[in-house]
């Protein structure tokens, strides 16, 4: 089965390239539209060709669609028992480290470490991306940072206002760090503070001790630049993506983006009611324009643009393309559940997200 996915990885970008070439150079004003349509069609064709050659997926079980189930054994694992971290930080490049989170929902076993917690060490302080899901997890990350450097953590940047990005903030504030987020992320944190803390406590129980909801000390709208120890960090809100106030951290000197939820791979991305899938695809162009060589995504191992494009933008384009066809033919929500996503069903979390995502796109596109 792996071979098919490899084929997909190799041919998908190629098809897009060919498709783009064939569009020639139309009027500037039409270029984007033409590319988007051609691209979507190419993506659908390629994914469908892959699906045809895949073994028939098992009959979908009723339980595949429903609330996120964190009870599944395969998600109740921890790579580093004894630490709140799901996995220890790994070095991505000089002075850049990331503790890669579980490709799973938040579970008791992973302590809420189900996204990437990254940090950059400079000669004048450390910048951390994501506060972590709770106080004790943030402390565990800090303990690992202290083993690598004596530099203090000066900044903690939140990729958005979600639990796993933000609820460890009160630990970092106690350490004297400046916590920075997009203004919409700060609003999210404020509005969901009781619900999020409740959800966290219900799931990770006593591991949520000492966690209280704290607001970021600093917010911004489009861009915030930090120069520290000769390293330039550009905190960029590029447009609507996965959640309100999503930002990417761009390190031009290192040709690296720490992308947050802009980019996923190795697990299926979740679509929420507030996710603007059309906006996300458009924002992707600005993200791609950074032309980063290295990507630490919001979820999954450090990788490159080609890989995250396949599992983020192309997945969104595929779903929207398929739903678009359904809507034109007057099909119902039930038909959206049947959209063939088998090219993506090898991804963890797909068993409960695939149908939910299709339904989400259907319901959104009905009103576009
Ligand atoms: Zn995330």
Boltz pocket constraint, residues with backbone or C-beta under 6 A from the ligand:
constraints:
  - pocket:
      binder: B
      contacts: [[A, 114], [A, 115], [A, 162], [A, 260], [A, 261], [A, 298], [A, 299]]
      max_distance: 6.0
